[in-house]
Amino acid sequence: MDGPSIEEAAGILRAGGLVAFPTETVYGLGANALDEEAVRGIFRAKGRPQDNPLIVHLPKGELPAGLVLALPGSAQGLIEAFWPGPLTLVLPKGPKIPTAVSAGLSTVALRSPAHEGAQALLRAAGLPIAAPSANASGRPSPTRAEHVFEDLNGKIPLILDGGACEIGLESTVLDLSCEEPTLLRPGLITLEELGAVLGKTPRLGRGVMQPLAAGERAPSPGLLHRHYAPRAEVILVRGEGEGLVQKLKDEYDGAENAVILCADALMRRLLPRSCRGLGADERQMAKALFAALRGADEEGFSRVILQGVAEEGLGLALMNRALRAAGFRTIDA
C-alpha cells in the first residue's frame, strides 16, 4: 500500500464507501464512523448481525469531540500506556456516534491502531473509521489481504494490501463504562498489563470464556457463540503433558480427513499424523491461528483438532478464540 492507494481509499471512505485495510491485529473493513448508512454497508457486506457493535478507529493523539460523553480518569493512563496499539476502550457513547456503530447500546468502543498504514489512512480520510474484521461474519479473521479477497471479493471496492498482520489476534477490549473495569475480549495486552496501569486487575467479563445466554446482547465484538470458525469442524483439546499428546493422537486416529493444529514442539511428537505447527510460543501461535484455520479449509480437511493452552497471559486470548472457533466443543485430556 502506497500514497496513491491510501488517497484512493480515503476518497472512497469520504464518499460513504467501504475499504478493507491492515492493522497490527487483523484486517479491518472500514467505513466513515459518523455516517449511519455507510456503517450499515459494513453489516451488509459481512453478513454481520445488526446487534454486534463495531470498533471506531482514531488517529494517533486525537479524540474528536462528540464521540464520548465523558472520559473516565482511568482511561487517560491506559491511553498513554497503550495507544496507539491493540487496546480498545468501551466508553459512554457521545451524540455523534450513529446507532449502527454501537448496535443500539449506550457505549462506544474506541481504539487507535499502531499500524503505520492504518494511521496514514485515518489521517488522509480525516474522519474516524468504524471497522470490524474484514471477513464474512463468523469466519476466521483475516490476517492477510488474500483472506479478505476470499471472503469479500465483489462486495467492496478496494482492499489495501499491507502484508501479514504483526499480531494476528484482535485487540483487547476493556469496558470502562461500568463501575469496575471489565475485560470483554482478551488480546495481546493482558489482564496483568492492564492491572499494572489501573492499580488493580480488571474483572473478567462473563462472556469471555463461556457463551452468552440465549437472547443476551453482546457488549463487545467477538462474543458470538460461534465465531472465528472455518468450514471444517473444530475440536479443542485441553490438557498438558503426555495426557494431552495421547488425547490429540486419539482424536486424530478416531477421525477421518483430520488435521492437528498445535505448537511446534508437540507436532514433532505427533508425526506421522497430519499436523500443522502454529509456532514455538504463544505469540507465534496467536499470529498463526487464523491463517491455519483457513488453511485447513483450503487443504480440504473436514475436522480440525486444535491444541489448547493455559488460560493465562496471552493464552487467555488464544483460548477465547479457540473456544468460539470450536463452538465451545472441548475435550479434556
C-alpha positions in Angstrom: 0.0 0.0 0.0 1.4 3.3 -1.1 0.4 7.0 -1.0 -1.9 6.9 -4.1 -3.7 3.8 -2.9 -4.2 5.4 0.5 -5.6 8.6 -1.1 -7.9 6.5 -3.2 -9.1 4.6 -0.1 -9.6 7.9 1.8 -11.8 9.2 -1.0 -13.9 6.1 -1.0 -14.5 6.5 2.8 -15.4 10.1 2.5 -17.9 9.3 -0.2 -19.6 6.7 2.0 -17.9 3.6 0.7 -16.1 0.7 2.3 -12.4 -0.1 2.3 -10.5 -3.1 3.8 -7.2 -2.1 5.4 -4.5 -3.7 7.5 -3.9 -3.1 11.2 -1.4 -4.6 13.6 -4.1 -7.0 14.8 -6.2 -8.2 11.8 -7.5 -6.6 8.6 -10.5 -4.3 9.2 -13.4 -3.4 7.0 -13.8 0.3 7.3 -16.5 3.0 6.8 -17.0 6.6 7.9 -17.9 6.1 11.6 -20.1 9.2 11.5 -22.2 8.1 8.5 -25.0 5.8 9.5 -25.7 4.5 6.0 -22.0 3.9 5.3 -21.8 1.9 8.6 -24.8 -0.2 7.6 -22.9 -1.2 4.5 -20.4 -3.0 6.7 -23.1 -5.2 8.1 -24.4 -6.0 4.6 -21.0 -6.8 3.2 -20.1 -9.1 6.0 -23.5 -10.6 6.7 -22.9 -9.4 10.2 -25.8 -9.5 12.8 -27.1 -5.9 13.5 -26.7 -6.4 17.3 -22.9 -6.8 17.1 -21.2 -3.5 17.9 -18.2 -2.1 15.9 -14.9 -0.5 17.0 -14.2 3.1 16.0 -10.6 3.7 14.9 -8.9 7.0 15.7 -5.8 8.8 14.6 -2.9 8.9 17.0 -3.3 11.6 19.6 -6.9 12.5 18.7 -10.3 12.0 20.3 -12.8 14.1 18.3 -15.5 15.9 20.3 -18.8 14.2 20.5 -17.6 10.6 20.4 -17.8 10.0 24.1 -19.9 11.6 26.8 -17.1 11.6 29.3 -13.6 10.2 29.6 -13.1 8.4 33.0 -9.9 9.2 34.9 -8.8 5.5 34.4 -8.9 5.9 30.6 -6.1 8.5 30.4 -3.4 6.3 31.9 -4.4 3.4 29.6 -4.4 5.7 26.5 -0.9 7.0 27.4 0.4 3.5 28.0 -1.2 1.6 25.1 -2.3 3.9 22.3 -1.7 3.6 19.5 -1.9 -0.1 19.9 -4.1 -3.2 20.3 -6.3 -1.9 23.2 -10.0 -1.0 22.7 -11.8 1.0 25.4 -15.5 0.9 25.8 -16.8 4.3 27.0 -20.2 6.1 27.3 -21.4 7.0 23.8 -21.4 10.6 22.6 -24.0 12.2 20.4 -22.1 11.9 17.2 -22.0 8.0 17.2 -24.7 6.5 15.0 -26.9 3.8 16.4 -25.5 1.2 13.9 -21.9 1.6 15.3 -23.0 0.9 18.9 -25.7 -1.7 17.9 -28.1 0.4 20.0 -26.0 0.2 23.1 -25.2 3.3 25.3 -21.5 2.7 24.8 -18.9 3.0 22.0 -15.7 1.1 21.5 -12.6 3.1 20.5 -9.0 2.4 19.7 -6.1 3.9 17.9 -4.2 1.3 15.8 -0.4 1.1 15.8 -0.1 0.1 12.1 1.5 2.9 10.1 -0.7 2.2 7.1 -3.9 2.4 9.2 -2.7 5.7 10.7 -1.9 7.1 7.3 -5.4 6.1 6.1 -7.0 7.8 9.1 -5.1 11.0 8.5 -5.8 11.0 4.8 -9.6 10.4 5.3 -9.8 13.0 8.1 -12.5 11.1 9.9 -12.9 8.2 12.4 -13.3 4.8 10.8 -15.7 2.2 12.1 -14.2 -1.2 11.4 -14.8 -4.8 12.4 -12.6 -7.6 11.0 -12.8 -7.7 7.1 -14.2 -11.2 6.8 -17.5 -12.9 6.2 -19.3 -13.0 9.6 -18.3 -15.9 11.7 -15.2 -16.9 9.6 -11.6 -16.8 10.9 -10.4 -13.2 11.0 -8.2 -12.1 8.1 -4.5 -11.6 8.7 -3.5 -11.2 5.1 -5.1 -9.4 2.2 -5.9 -12.6 0.3 -8.1 -13.7 3.2 -10.1 -10.6 2.7 -10.3 -11.2 -1.0 -11.5 -14.8 -0.4 -14.5 -13.6 1.7 -15.4 -10.2 0.3 -14.3 -10.1 -3.3 -17.0 -8.3 -5.3 -18.6 -6.9 -2.2 -16.2 -3.9 -1.5 -14.4 -1.6 -4.0 -10.9 -1.7 -2.5 -8.6 -3.9 -0.4 -5.3 -2.2 0.8 -2.6 -4.9 1.0 -0.2 -4.3 3.9 1.2 -7.8 4.1 0.7 -10.1 7.1 -0.6 -8.6 10.3 2.0 -8.5 13.1 -0.2 -9.7 16.0 -2.8 -11.9 14.3 -5.5 -11.6 17.1 -8.0 -8.8 17.6 -7.4 -6.1 20.2 -8.0 -6.4 23.9 -11.4 -4.8 24.8 -11.8 -3.2 28.2 -15.1 -1.7 29.4 -14.6 1.5 31.4 -18.3 2.4 31.3 -19.2 0.3 34.3 -18.3 0.7 38.0 -15.4 -1.8 37.8 -13.1 -2.1 34.7 -14.1 -5.2 32.9 -12.3 -7.3 30.3 -14.7 -8.1 27.4 -12.3 -9.6 25.0 -8.7 -10.7 25.7 -5.9 -9.8 23.3 -2.1 -9.2 23.2 -2.4 -6.7 26.1 -3.0 -8.9 29.1 -5.0 -8.6 32.3 -1.8 -8.3 34.2 -0.6 -5.4 32.0 -3.9 -3.6 32.3 -3.8 -4.1 36.1 -0.3 -2.6 36.3 -1.6 0.6 34.9 -5.0 0.7 36.6 -3.7 -0.3 40.0 -5.9 -3.4 40.1 -6.6 -6.3 37.8 -9.9 -5.8 35.8 -12.6 -8.4 36.3 -13.2 -10.9 33.6 -16.5 -10.4 31.7 -18.9 -13.3 31.9 -18.9 -13.9 28.2 -15.2 -14.1 27.7 -14.7 -17.9 28.3 -18.3 -19.1 28.1 -21.1 -18.5 25.7 -23.6 -15.7 26.2 -27.0 -16.7 27.5 -29.8 -17.1 24.9 -31.0 -13.6 23.9 -28.2 -11.8 25.8 -26.8 -8.9 23.8 -23.1 -8.8 23.1 -21.4 -5.8 24.7 -18.3 -6.2 22.6 -17.3 -7.6 19.2 -16.2 -11.2 19.3 -18.7 -12.6 21.8 -20.9 -14.5 19.4 -21.3 -18.2 20.3 -19.7 -19.5 17.0 -17.0 -17.1 15.8 -13.6 -17.3 14.1 -14.7 -20.6 12.6 -13.5 -22.4 9.5 -15.9 -24.6 7.4 -14.3 -27.6 9.0 -15.5 -28.9 12.4 -13.1 -27.8 15.2 -12.5 -29.8 18.3 -10.5 -28.2 21.1 -8.3 -30.5 23.3 -7.3 -29.1 26.6 -4.6 -30.5 28.9 -0.9 -30.8 29.3 2.0 -33.3 29.2 1.6 -36.8 28.0 -2.1 -36.8 28.6 -2.5 -34.0 26.0 -0.3 -35.7 23.4 -2.2 -39.0 23.8 -5.6 -37.3 23.6 -4.6 -35.5 20.4 -3.5 -38.8 18.9 -6.7 -40.5 20.0 -8.9 -37.8 18.4 -6.9 -37.8 15.2 -6.9 -41.6 14.9 -10.7 -41.8 15.5 -11.5 -39.2 12.8 -11.5 -39.2 9.0 -9.8 -36.4 7.0 -8.5 -34.6 10.1 -5.6 -32.3 10.8 -4.0 -31.4 14.1 -3.0 -27.7 14.8 -0.5 -27.5 17.7 2.7 -26.0 19.0 5.8 -26.9 17.0 7.2 -29.0 19.9 4.1 -31.2 20.0 4.0 -31.6 16.2 7.3 -33.5 16.3 5.8 -35.9 18.8 2.6 -36.5 16.8 4.1 -37.4 13.5 3.4 -39.2 11.1 -0.1 -37.9 11.7 -1.2 -34.9 9.7 -0.1 -31.9 11.7 0.5 -28.2 11.2 2.7 -26.3 13.6 1.5 -23.0 14.9 4.8 -21.8 16.3 7.2 -22.2 19.2 5.4 -20.0 21.7 2.0 -18.4 22.3 2.9 -15.1 20.5 3.7 -17.1 17.3 0.7 -19.3 17.8 -1.6 -16.3 18.1 -0.2 -14.9 14.9 -0.6 -18.2 13.0 -4.0 -19.4 14.4 -6.5 -17.7 12.0 -4.4 -18.4 8.9 -4.0 -22.0 9.9 -7.8 -22.4 10.4 -8.3 -21.0 6.9 -5.5 -23.2 5.6 -7.4 -26.3 6.9 -10.3 -25.4 4.6 -8.0 -24.7 1.7 -6.5 -28.2 2.1 -9.9 -29.8 2.3 -9.8 -31.1 5.8 -13.2 -31.8 7.4 -12.1 -31.8 11.0 -9.5 -29.6 12.9 -8.2 -30.9 16.2 -6.8 -27.9 18.0 -4.4 -27.9 20.9 -5.5 -25.8 23.9 -3.1 -23.7 26.1 -3.1 -22.5 29.6 -5.6 -19.6 30.2 -3.2 -17.1 31.4 -1.3 -14.2 29.8 -1.7 -14.3 26.0 -3.0 -17.8 26.4 -6.3 -16.3 27.6 -6.8 -14.6 24.3 -5.8 -17.8 22.3 -8.3 -19.9 24.2 -11.0 -17.2 23.8 -10.7 -17.5 20.1 -10.2 -21.3 20.1 -13.4 -21.9 22.2 -15.5 -19.9 19.8 -14.0 -21.4 16.7 -14.9 -24.8 18.2 -18.4 -23.6 19.2 -17.3 -24.5 22.8 -16.8 -28.2 21.8 -13.9 -29.2 24.1 -12.2 -32.4 25.3 -10.2 -32.5 28.4 -7.1 -34.7 28.5 
